[in-house]
Amino acid sequence: MKKTFLLAATIAGTGIGQLTAAKKADKNVLFIIVDDLNTTLGCYGHPVVKTPNIDRLAKMGVQFNNGYCNYAVSGPSRSSLLTGLKPETINILDNKKTLASVLGDKITLPNLFKQNGYHTMGIGKVYHGKNEDNDPKGWDEIHAYGPTAIGKTGESRNMTDGALKWCEWMAANGTDEDLQDGQNARKAVEFIKSPKDKPFFLALGFQKPHDPFIAPKKYFDMYPLEICNPPVLPEGWTPPFKHTLPNETAVFDKFTDQDKREFLRSYYACTSYMDAQVGKVLKALEESGQLDNTLIILFGDHGYHLGEHNWWNKVTLFQKGTNAPFIVAGQSVGKKGVSSDAMFEYIDIYPTLADIFKLKNTPTYIDGKSIKKVLKNPSKPFRSSVSAVVSRGNMLGRMVKNENWRYIEWDNAKMGVELYDQQNDPIEYNNLAQNPEYAKVINEMKNLMHPTK
């Protein structure tokens, strides 16, 4: 009877059974998606930003250096990765359209887990907009929070004198839980520590470091302005085309050194605030005995520019826009504390989880491919190239990247092309597309982008 009880306790996620389990395996999923998080993290080598909890998570699993979103803005990226379909396939190319309006009979990742007997909970921002408006069938529970009255007060400044309403920071009064992400973490901890009679899929969406840049004052105090050094652009650099970057470039052209440093300080502060909430959730898993039977995934929904190309936002096809941190920890990972240079796209997340957990009725129509073998052996290569899209009004930009080159077409090359040397120009300031020496490379990359042509 005693052994039977222990086995049941393991399935319920109480952690008691892990002491007698013959073989440890991932039973649950903690799916942490962070809004606007780029690789400005300690584990990715940033010299200033303090992220001890995410750094610890990286030591528990595999840190991926070449994970790429399929669209560098929240709505299309999240709709894409949570269906395993490219943005053009699912037909969401902006933040205005909800997933539910185009979903039809397609099965989202949370819904697939739910159909396979998992308790599914969405906390915070998982989809763009309300989770229930995007995926009403996917959740057993949905929770969302806002700041308290105290959390709405504090020292603040708009760094564009009001030209861009979102470009504002606030060193908020109160505690972590006076802001949204602190409450998200509290609810996640409560759920993790509660009794359960089935495995869970917990999607936890942290909003910070997304603008407006609001975090408790103590996190701002971690970053004096003098250590927040903005990037230095090549002298005389301008974007190849007006549409290479979105329209707000004229506002950022007016940024002073003070503005840039304040922007970095506020982004860093929000990142450290979010990291502290991650720590609370990891601690809850550990204290409840579920750290050894939960697959943990933490990633940014897309990249983010912090002054590179004189751009302070997302929605680009550059490395800084499309690349984001991606960390996986759990029993499904073959080696701990290692990094992988394997390239993959975010559409690969869905089939990977379906593969790991052997989910029944996994759709065959998805565009992504499982990277399970890379989790087992992080030194293995995966995709030889990755792709992304972005819209500029009625025009679409497309990108394809391999190990050596990034190639971009605007409106099927009618509005220009860009080519960047990934080895010698990693931040991508020197567009080589007009250089006749690279005609062969452009032709090869064009064939990658349009394989049927």
C-alpha positions as CSV (number, residue, x, y, z in Angstrom):
1,M,0.0,0.0,0.0
2,K,2.9,2.3,0.8
3,K,4.4,2.0,-2.6
4,T,1.0,2.6,-4.3
5,F,0.6,5.8,-2.3
6,L,4.0,7.1,-3.3
7,L,3.4,6.4,-7.0
8,A,0.1,8.3,-6.8
9,A,1.8,11.2,-5.0
10,T,4.3,11.5,-7.9
11,I,1.5,11.6,-10.5
12,A,-0.3,14.2,-8.4
13,G,2.9,16.3,-8.4
14,T,3.4,16.5,-4.6
15,G,7.0,15.4,-5.0
16,I,6.9,12.7,-2.4
17,G,7.2,9.9,-4.9
18,Q,10.4,11.3,-6.4
19,L,12.4,9.6,-3.5
20,T,11.4,6.1,-4.7
21,A,11.0,6.6,-8.4
22,A,13.0,4.2,-10.4
23,K,13.4,6.6,-13.3
24,K,12.8,10.3,-13.2
25,A,10.8,11.8,-16.1
26,D,9.1,15.1,-16.9
27,K,5.4,14.9,-16.0
28,N,4.5,18.6,-16.0
29,V,5.3,21.7,-18.1
30,L,6.1,25.1,-16.9
31,F,6.0,27.3,-20.0
32,I,7.4,30.8,-19.2
33,I,7.0,33.3,-22.0
34,V,8.5,36.8,-21.4
35,D,7.4,39.9,-23.3
36,D,10.1,41.7,-25.2
37,L,13.0,39.8,-23.6
38,N,16.2,39.8,-25.6
39,T,19.5,38.2,-24.7
40,T,20.3,41.0,-22.2
41,L,20.9,38.4,-19.5
42,G,23.8,37.3,-17.3
43,C,23.8,33.7,-18.7
44,Y,24.0,35.2,-22.3
45,G,27.1,37.2,-21.3
46,H,25.7,40.6,-20.5
47,P,28.2,42.4,-18.3
48,V,25.8,44.6,-16.4
49,V,22.3,43.0,-16.1
50,K,21.7,40.8,-13.0
51,T,19.5,37.8,-13.6
52,P,20.6,35.2,-11.1
53,N,17.5,33.1,-11.3
54,I,17.5,32.7,-15.1
55,D,21.2,32.1,-14.9
56,R,20.5,29.3,-12.5
57,L,17.9,27.9,-14.8
58,A,20.4,27.9,-17.6
59,K,22.8,25.8,-15.5
60,M,19.9,23.3,-15.0
61,G,19.4,22.7,-18.7
62,V,20.3,23.9,-22.2
63,Q,20.7,27.5,-23.3
64,F,20.0,28.0,-27.0
65,N,21.8,30.7,-28.8
66,N,20.0,30.5,-32.1
67,G,16.3,30.4,-31.4
68,Y,14.4,32.6,-33.8
69,C,10.9,33.9,-33.7
70,N,8.9,33.9,-37.0
71,Y,7.6,37.5,-36.5
72,A,9.2,40.1,-34.2
73,V,6.0,41.3,-32.5
74,S,3.8,39.7,-29.8
75,G,0.6,38.9,-31.6
76,P,1.9,37.1,-34.7
77,S,4.8,35.5,-32.8
78,R,2.6,34.0,-30.0
79,S,-0.2,33.0,-32.4
80,S,2.4,31.3,-34.6
81,L,4.4,29.4,-31.9
82,L,1.3,28.3,-30.0
83,T,-0.2,26.7,-33.2
84,G,3.1,25.5,-34.8
85,L,2.1,27.5,-37.9
86,K,4.0,30.3,-39.7
87,P,2.4,33.8,-39.4
88,E,1.5,33.7,-43.1
89,T,-0.1,30.3,-42.7
90,I,-2.2,31.2,-39.7
91,N,-2.8,34.7,-41.3
92,I,-1.9,36.8,-38.3
93,L,0.5,39.6,-39.4
94,D,-0.2,42.3,-36.8
95,N,-1.4,42.8,-33.3
96,K,-5.0,43.6,-34.2
97,K,-6.3,40.2,-35.2
98,T,-7.1,37.7,-32.5
99,L,-6.2,34.0,-32.9
100,A,-9.8,32.9,-32.2
101,S,-11.0,34.8,-35.3
102,V,-8.9,32.6,-37.6
103,L,-8.4,29.4,-35.6
104,G,-11.3,27.4,-36.8
105,D,-10.8,23.7,-35.9
106,K,-7.0,24.0,-35.4
107,I,-5.7,22.9,-32.1
108,T,-3.5,25.2,-30.0
109,L,-0.7,23.8,-27.9
110,P,-2.5,24.4,-24.6
111,N,-5.6,22.8,-26.0
112,L,-3.6,19.7,-27.1
113,F,-2.3,19.3,-23.6
114,K,-5.8,19.7,-22.2
115,Q,-7.1,17.0,-24.6
116,N,-4.4,14.7,-23.4
117,G,-5.5,14.9,-19.8
118,Y,-3.4,17.8,-18.5
119,H,-4.7,20.6,-16.3
120,T,-4.0,23.7,-18.3
121,M,-3.6,27.1,-16.7
122,G,-2.8,30.5,-18.3
123,I,-1.5,33.2,-16.1
124,G,-0.7,36.7,-17.4
125,K,0.1,37.4,-21.0
126,V,0.3,34.1,-23.0
127,Y,-1.4,35.3,-26.2
128,H,-1.5,39.0,-27.3
129,G,-4.7,40.3,-25.7
130,K,-6.9,38.3,-23.4
131,N,-6.1,34.6,-23.4
132,E,-9.8,33.8,-23.5
133,D,-10.3,35.8,-26.7
134,N,-7.5,33.9,-28.5
135,D,-7.9,30.4,-27.2
136,P,-11.2,29.8,-25.3
137,K,-11.0,26.0,-25.5
138,G,-7.4,25.7,-24.4
139,W,-7.6,26.4,-20.7
140,D,-9.0,24.9,-17.5
141,E,-8.2,28.2,-15.8
142,I,-7.2,31.7,-16.9
143,H,-5.9,34.4,-14.5
144,A,-4.9,38.0,-15.2
145,Y,-3.9,40.9,-12.9
146,G,-3.2,44.5,-12.8
147,P,-1.2,46.9,-10.6
148,T,-2.5,48.0,-7.2
149,A,-3.2,51.7,-6.4
150,I,0.3,51.9,-4.8
151,G,1.8,50.2,-7.8
152,K,0.5,53.0,-10.0
153,T,2.5,55.6,-8.2
154,G,6.2,56.5,-8.3
155,E,8.8,58.6,-9.9
156,S,8.4,58.6,-13.7
157,R,9.5,60.2,-17.0
158,N,8.6,59.9,-20.6
159,M,11.8,59.8,-22.5
160,T,10.3,61.4,-25.7
161,D,8.5,64.3,-24.0
162,G,5.2,62.6,-24.8
163,A,5.8,61.9,-28.5
164,L,5.7,58.2,-27.9
165,K,3.3,57.5,-25.0
166,W,4.7,54.0,-24.4
167,C,8.3,55.2,-24.0
168,E,8.1,55.9,-20.3
169,W,9.7,54.5,-17.1
170,M,8.5,54.5,-13.6
171,A,10.3,53.5,-10.4
172,A,7.2,52.3,-8.7
173,N,6.3,52.5,-5.0
174,G,5.3,49.4,-3.2
175,T,6.5,45.8,-3.4
176,D,6.8,43.3,-6.2
177,E,3.2,42.2,-5.7
178,D,1.9,45.7,-6.3
179,L,2.6,45.1,-10.0
180,Q,1.2,42.6,-12.4
181,D,4.2,40.2,-12.7
182,G,4.5,39.9,-8.9
183,Q,0.9,38.9,-8.8
184,N,1.4,36.5,-11.7
185,A,4.2,34.8,-9.8
186,R,2.2,34.6,-6.6
187,K,-0.7,32.9,-8.4
188,A,1.8,30.4,-10.1
189,V,3.3,29.6,-6.7
190,E,-0.1,29.1,-5.2
191,F,-1.0,26.7,-8.0
192,I,2.3,24.8,-7.9
193,K,1.9,24.2,-4.2
194,S,-1.7,23.1,-4.4
195,P,-2.8,19.4,-4.5
196,K,-3.3,18.1,-8.0
197,D,-4.8,14.9,-9.4
198,K,-3.4,15.2,-12.9
199,P,-0.2,16.6,-14.6
200,F,-0.2,20.3,-15.5
201,F,0.6,22.6,-18.3
202,L,1.2,26.0,-16.7
203,A,1.7,28.9,-19.1
204,L,3.1,31.8,-17.2
205,G,3.4,35.1,-19.2
206,F,5.6,37.8,-17.6
207,Q,4.9,41.2,-19.1
208,K,8.2,42.9,-18.2
209,P,10.5,44.1,-19.6
210,H,7.8,45.3,-22.0
211,D,7.1,49.0,-22.0
212,P,6.0,51.1,-20.2
213,F,9.1,50.3,-18.1
214,I,7.6,50.0,-14.7
215,A,9.3,48.1,-11.8
216,P,9.7,48.6,-8.1
217,K,12.2,51.3,-7.3
218,K,14.7,48.9,-5.8
219,Y,15.4,47.4,-9.2
220,F,16.1,50.8,-10.7
221,D,18.6,51.4,-7.9
222,M,20.6,48.4,-9.1
223,Y,21.6,50.3,-12.2
224,P,23.3,53.7,-11.9
225,L,23.2,55.6,-15.2
226,E,26.9,55.6,-15.6
227,I,27.0,51.8,-16.1
228,C,24.2,51.8,-18.7
229,N,26.3,52.4,-21.8
230,P,24.4,52.7,-25.1
231,P,25.9,51.1,-28.3
232,V,28.0,53.1,-30.6
233,L,26.9,53.1,-34.2
234,P,29.2,53.2,-37.2
235,E,29.8,56.8,-38.2
236,G,27.3,58.0,-40.7
237,W,25.2,54.8,-40.7
238,T,21.7,55.1,-42.0
239,P,19.2,52.3,-42.7
240,P,19.3,50.9,-46.3
241,F,15.6,51.8,-46.8
242,K,13.0,53.9,-45.1
243,H,11.0,50.7,-44.4
244,T,14.0,48.8,-43.0
245,L,12.9,50.2,-39.6
246,P,9.4,51.2,-38.5
247,N,8.3,54.8,-38.6
248,E,9.4,56.1,-35.1
249,T,13.0,56.5,-36.2
250,A,12.6,60.3,-36.3
251,V,11.7,60.3,-32.6
252,F,14.8,58.2,-31.6
253,D,17.0,60.5,-33.7
254,K,16.4,63.1,-31.0
255,F,17.5,60.9,-28.1
256,T,20.1,62.4,-25.9
257,D,22.8,60.4,-24.1
258,Q,20.7,60.8,-21.0
259,D,17.6,59.4,-22.7
260,K,19.5,56.4,-24.0
261,R,20.9,55.6,-20.6
262,E,17.6,56.0,-18.9
263,F,16.0,53.7,-21.5
264,L,18.7,51.0,-20.8
265,R,18.4,51.5,-17.0
266,S,14.6,51.0,-17.1
267,Y,14.9,47.9,-19.4
268,Y,17.5,46.4,-17.1
269,A,15.4,47.2,-14.0
270,C,12.4,45.5,-15.5
271,T,14.4,42.5,-16.5
272,S,15.8,42.0,-13.0
273,Y,12.3,42.5,-11.6
274,M,11.0,39.7,-13.9
275,D,14.0,37.5,-13.0
276,A,13.1,37.8,-9.3
277,Q,9.6,36.5,-10.1
278,V,11.1,33.6,-12.0
279,G,13.1,32.8,-8.8
280,K,9.9,32.6,-6.7
281,V,8.3,30.1,-9.1
282,L,11.5,27.9,-9.3
283,K,11.6,27.9,-5.5
284,A,8.0,26.8,-5.3
285,L,8.7,23.9,-7.7
286,E,11.7,22.9,-5.5
287,E,9.9,23.2,-2.2
288,S,6.9,21.1,-3.5
289,G,9.2,18.4,-4.8
290,Q,8.2,19.0,-8.5
291,L,11.5,20.5,-9.8
292,D,12.6,17.0,-10.8
293,N,9.4,16.1,-12.8
294,T,8.7,19.4,-14.5
295,L,10.0,20.5,-17.9
296,I,10.7,24.2,-17.7
297,I,10.9,26.4,-20.8
298,L,11.7,30.1,-20.6
299,F,12.0,32.3,-23.6
300,G,11.4,35.8,-25.0
301,D,8.5,36.0,-27.5
302,H,10.9,37.9,-29.9
303,G,14.0,40.0,-29.8
304,Y,14.4,43.7,-29.0
305,H,16.8,46.5,-30.0
306,L,18.4,48.5,-27.4
307,G,19.9,51.2,-29.6
308,E,21.4,49.0,-32.3
309,H,20.6,50.6,-35.7
310,N,19.5,53.6,-33.6
311,W,16.3,51.6,-32.9
312,W,14.8,51.1,-29.4
313,N,12.0,48.6,-30.1
314,K,11.2,45.5,-32.0
315,V,9.4,44.7,-35.4
316,T,12.6,44.3,-37.5
317,L,14.1,41.5,-39.4
318,F,17.6,42.0,-38.0
319,Q,19.3,39.6,-35.6
320,K,18.3,41.8,-32.6
321,G,14.7,41.7,-33.6
322,T,14.3,38.0,-34.5
323,N,16.7,36.3,-32.0
324,A,15.7,35.8,-28.4
325,P,16.8,33.8,-25.4
326,F,15.5,30.2,-25.1
327,I,16.3,27.9,-22.1
328,V,15.0,24.4,-21.5
329,A,15.5,22.5,-18.2
330,G,14.2,19.1,-17.1
331,Q,14.6,15.4,-17.3
332,S,14.1,15.5,-21.1
333,V,17.4,17.4,-21.4
334,G,20.4,15.2,-22.0
335,K,23.1,17.5,-20.6
336,K,22.9,20.2,-18.0
337,G,24.5,23.6,-18.0
338,V,25.5,23.6,-21.7
339,S,24.7,25.9,-24.6
340,S,23.6,24.9,-28.1
341,D,24.2,26.6,-31.3
342,A,21.5,24.6,-33.2
343,M,19.3,26.9,-35.2
344,F,15.5,26.5,-34.8
345,E,12.3,28.5,-35.3
346,Y,9.6,29.1,-32.8
347,I,7.2,27.1,-34.8
348,D,9.3,24.1,-33.7
349,I,8.2,24.5,-30.0
350,Y,4.8,23.0,-30.5
351,P,5.9,19.7,-32.2
352,T,8.8,19.4,-29.7
353,L,6.6,19.4,-26.7
354,A,4.1,17.1,-28.4
355,D,7.0,14.7,-29.2
356,I,8.5,14.8,-25.7
357,F,5.2,14.1,-24.0
358,K,3.9,11.7,-26.7
359,L,0.7,13.7,-27.0
360,K,-2.1,12.0,-28.9
361,N,-3.9,13.5,-31.9
362,T,-1.0,15.9,-32.6
363,P,-2.0,17.8,-35.8
364,T,-0.1,16.8,-39.0
365,Y,-0.7,20.2,-40.6
366,I,1.8,22.1,-38.5
367,D,4.8,23.8,-40.1
368,G,7.3,23.1,-37.3
369,K,9.6,20.2,-36.6
370,S,10.6,18.6,-33.2
371,I,14.0,19.5,-31.7
372,K,13.8,16.7,-29.2
373,K,17.0,15.1,-30.5
374,V,18.8,18.4,-29.9
375,L,17.6,18.5,-26.3
376,K,19.1,15.1,-25.8
377,N,22.3,16.0,-27.6
378,P,22.8,19.8,-27.7
379,S,25.8,19.6,-30.0
380,K,23.6,18.3,-32.8
381,P,22.7,20.8,-35.6
382,F,19.1,21.2,-36.5
383,R,17.9,23.7,-39.2
384,S,20.4,24.9,-41.7
385,S,18.4,28.1,-42.1
386,V,15.6,30.0,-40.4
387,S,13.0,32.5,-41.6
388,A,10.8,35.4,-40.5
389,V,8.4,38.0,-41.8
390,V,7.3,41.5,-40.9
391,S,4.7,43.8,-42.3
392,R,5.1,47.5,-43.1
393,G,1.5,48.5,-43.9
394,N,0.5,46.7,-47.1
395,M,4.1,45.6,-47.7
396,L,5.7,42.4,-46.4
397,G,9.3,41.9,-45.6
398,R,10.8,38.4,-45.6
399,M,14.1,37.2,-44.1
400,V,16.0,34.0,-44.4
401,K,19.2,33.4,-42.4
402,N,21.8,30.6,-42.4
403,E,25.1,30.3,-40.5
404,N,26.9,32.8,-42.8
405,W,24.3,35.2,-44.3
406,R,21.1,37.1,-43.6
407,Y,19.0,37.9,-46.7
408,I,16.0,40.2,-46.7
409,E,13.5,41.0,-49.4
410,W,10.9,43.8,-49.2
411,D,7.8,43.2,-51.2
412,N,9.3,40.3,-53.1
413,A,12.4,42.4,-53.8
414,K,10.4,45.1,-55.6
415,M,11.2,47.5,-52.7
416,G,14.8,46.4,-52.1
417,V,17.0,43.7,-50.8
418,E,19.5,43.5,-47.9
419,L,22.4,41.1,-47.4
420,Y,24.5,40.8,-44.2
421,D,27.6,38.8,-43.4
422,Q,26.8,37.0,-40.1
423,Q,30.4,36.2,-39.3
424,N,32.1,39.5,-39.9
425,D,29.2,41.9,-39.3
426,P,27.0,40.3,-36.6
427,I,25.1,43.4,-35.8
428,E,24.4,43.9,-39.5
429,Y,25.4,47.5,-40.4
430,N,26.9,46.8,-43.8
431,N,24.3,46.0,-46.5
432,L,26.2,44.0,-49.2
433,A,23.3,43.5,-51.5
434,Q,24.4,46.1,-54.1
435,N,28.0,44.7,-54.2
436,P,28.4,42.6,-57.4
437,E,30.9,40.4,-55.6
438,Y,28.0,38.9,-53.7
439,A,25.6,38.2,-56.6
440,K,26.2,34.4,-56.2
441,V,25.4,34.6,-52.5
442,I,22.2,36.6,-53.1
443,N,21.1,34.0,-55.7
444,E,21.7,31.2,-53.2
445,M,19.8,33.0,-50.4
446,K,17.0,33.8,-52.8
447,N,16.7,30.1,-53.6
448,L,16.5,29.4,-49.8
449,M,13.7,31.9,-49.5
450,H,11.8,30.8,-52.6
451,P,12.7,27.0,-52.9
452,T,10.0,26.3,-55.5
453,K,11.0,29.1,-57.8
